[in-house]
């Protein structure tokens, strides 16, 4: 990655994180069902999701909505600089690294993401071509290439933007969910 691209991404991350610190929560509890319907996910199938932190769109209620719809929900477990590990969310959580909460279930391995019909992906921003700007840790960058299901980023309305800096390794999103616009399939 060039230093110019690295600087552009860092500047964007700083601005977006600052905006989230003062923003109202975006639970997406009911809206998540529109993603399930849009990508033809049916009860019994697996959805990889995440527990929102630090102003991220999403909520524990969103996760529980998926479970109550008969979906098998996997949540990530951060393990160093490796791809994310995944475990079944059965309602139990435990403390994880970096102040995160993680599922209390048995880890299924990094490749468990491949079984998901839908992967809900945290993002600081997503553009109209499906380029996702993450937090910069690379955990999802290492994990998303293993996914075979639809990849949908969850962002605030103003975080869905026309263009973002992209790198060759960036895995493009198939859709985005915003509170105001709902589900949008990508690329536009």
N, C-alpha and C positions, 0 to 999 in steps of 0.2 A: 504494500500500500504506500502510495506517495505521501510525503509529509503534508502536502496541500490537502489531499483527501482526508488524511487523519485529522488535520486541523479543522476542516469543515464539519466533519462528523462530531468532533469534540465540542465545537461551538454550538451546534444544533442540540446535542445532548444537554449541555448546560442550560440553554434557553428553555427547552422542554421540561426538564426537571424542575426548574424554578417556577414555571407556570403551574405544574402539578401540585406544588407545595401549598398553593392558596386556592386550589380548585375544589369544588364540591365533589363528594364521592359519586361514582358512576357504577352502581351495583350490577347492572345488566341482568338482573335475575329473571325477568320475563323475556327480555330480548334474545337471550341465548337460545330459546326454543325456535326462533326464526332461522337461526343458523342451522340447527339440526334439520329443520324442514327443508331449507334451501338446498342442502347437500344430501338429501335423501337418507339420512341416518335414522335407523329404526331401533326400537327397543331390543336389547340384547347385544347390540354392537358396542364397541369400545370408543371412548372419547378421551383424548389426553387433554388435560386442562391445567390450570395453575391457580395458586392462591395469590390474589392481588395484594401488593404491598406498595407503600410509598406513593399513593395517588394513582396507581394503575387502575384502569377500568376492570371491573369484575368484583366478585365477592364470594364469601363462603355460601351465601344463599344461592348464588348462580350455580355453584357446584352441586348443592343439594337439589336444585331444580333439575339438573341433568340426571342425578341418581333417581329422583322420584319419577322421571320419565322412562325408567327401565333401562337406562344406559349404564354400562360398566365404565366407571371413571377412574383413570390413572392420573396421579399427580407426580410431579418431578421430585427427585432427590438429588441435591447437588453433591458431587463427589470430586473435589479438587478441580483440575483442569480437564477432566474427562468429559465425554458426552453425558448428558443427564441420565440418571438411572430413573426408573419409574416403579411405582407401587400402587396397588389397588387402594382407592379411598373407600373405607367402610364406615366413615364417620369419626374415626380416631385420628388425632394429630399429635405430633411430638415436636419439640424444638429441634431445629436443624441449624446448619452453619449460616453465618451472616445475618442472624436474627430472623431467619425464615422459619416457617412451620412446614413440616413435611408429613406425608401419610405414615401412619404407624404400622401399616402392613409390610409384609415381606417384600424386599426389593426383587423386581422381576428382570432387571438388567436393562442396559441401554437400548437393546434391540426391540424391547416391548413396544416402542413407538410405532413400529412397522405394522402392528396389529390394529392400530386405531383407524377407524373410518373417518375421523375428524380430529384435527389437532387445533386447539385454541391456543394462540401464541401471543404472549405479551409483547408490546412494542411501544416505543416512544413516539413513533410516527410510521406511516405507510404511505407510499405514493400510488399514483394511478396505474403504474405498471406492475405493482405488487412488491416493490422494493421495500424492505422493512429495516428500520433503524432500531436496533436493540440498545440495551444499556451499555454494551461494550465489553462484557465479560466473556463472550464467545460460547457460552453454554448451549444456547439454541443453535448457533452456527454449526457446532459440532454434532448436534442431534438431528436437526431437520433433514439432512440428506438421507437419513434412514427411514423417514416417514413415507408411507404410500397413500395415505388418505388425504383429504382436502386440508389445506393449511389456511386458517382464518385468523387474522390479527384483530385484536380488540383495542380500539383507540377512541379518544374523544373526537368530537366532530372537527375541531380545529387542528387535529393531528393527522388528518387525512389530507395529504397535500399533493399538488401536481407532480413534483419531482424531488427525489432525494439522491445524494451521491451513492453510487453503487460500485461494488467490486465483483470480480468474476465468481467468487465463492458464495455470494449472497443467494440464498434460496428464496425464490419468489413466492409470495402469498397467492392463493387462489381466490381469496376474498377478504373483506374487511367488515367488521361490525362496529358501527358508531351509534350512540344513543339517538341521534336525530335522524340520520339517514337509514338506519337499519342495516341490512345485509346488502353488500355490493360485491358482485363477482368481478374479479380482476383477471387480466388487465382490461382497462376501459377502452 
